[in-house]
Amino acid sequence: MTAAFSTRIELDDRGIAWIGGTKVKVTEVVLDKIAYGSSPEEIHFQHPHLSLAQIHGALTYYYENQDRLDEQIRRGLEESDRLAAQVSDVDFRRKLSNLKRSS
């Protein structure tokens, strides 16, 4: 006997996994688990629009594709760090300010 699960995981054109029918990336659920040690029930409290089945489905997808998703998470964190460094750069902020004034 084979079991069918109702939680869909959809991949966008960039290969990013989303919980089907939602605007929540699988990595968002995973980061709640990894960064905060949240249980599925705690994640559900933070994201009440997700069912526990969807949360468990996202975690299952993560564990089945952990290397690829860990790489996506790593790249996302690197990009965040790069953008944060740009925003905190004095010259960059000055250029932005000048652009705003000239508009």
Buried (B, 14 or more C-beta within 10 A) or exposed (E): EEEEEEBEBEEEEEEBBBBEEBEBBBBBBBBBBEEEEBEBEBBBEEBEEBBEEBBBBBBBBBEEBEEEBBEBBEEBEEEEEEEEEEEEEEEEEEEEEEEEEEE
